[in-house]
Amino acid sequence: MIPTLLLATLAFAAPHTARAADLSCKLRYSLSGWSIFYKTAKGSGTVTCSNGQSVHVRIRVKGGGLTFGKTEVHNGVGKFTGLSSIDQVYGHYATAGAHAGVDDKSASSGVVTKGNVSLALAGKGKGWNLGVDAGAFIIER
């Protein structure tokens, strides 16, 4: 009984130790694009981390689905989880979602993932959009 309890305790302690090394980073971004079945958008932003590091990034979104519209997001904010280095922000994140908006009342939010790294996004903008889609949120140097 005691060896089983010890093993169970160690199993739960290991993930906690790894989480202690997580780096807190935020993304401030702007993005604009369109969709007619195919979805595309481009933008830029800055990633700033709790250790003082920051990098300027380019952002691309591509995908498809039953989606129509034209949108702009200004002053968007994203929060990363699962990072141990600022270099891990780069790459292709998987996306899926539903969206709707009209005029300057458009809003977007969602979570994109790449392995153990996740990015929660929120932003307000203008345009019009309606649909369901899946694709990639790409962060590049």
Steps between C-alpha positions, in 0.01 A plus 500: 500500500772750590704440179182553294422821688860619453488432124166683469641799689807514275286475188302808602811688619685468166255709293495766773880529485489545121229769530723701736736562205220643280576843358218756506471669158236720334435587137365842394391485135305645207362286219286546188364262241210352310323170444283344232526130585879554507617715793812716496632780720829675569627715781774570747557524870740500790559220750613619843605262777531522878880458475531829304541345154289623210483430126313650206306233307310460174168317511319309225170319518386252238228241487156427370148393571153645469613859554439842342620846596759771534643591840760706679623450855685785669658491845449125533648325801624143537636309798736205454515197728748213493806706399845456648672723238387795288624310191211255546243762388589446132319244287165369380214489753185299427174699492130420488207722579174671427467875453244772432517878495371814329657849460710618795339249736714207385689309765720196487629261759633151505783271595757371251743220580837367390606192697522600868484873418162674494406857416171652620400788269250784543443807286247753377477633151280599212362334193249225444539126529302184544609140496673195633859425403821314579859572407829640623607805701865551404754708695824585316811713553 
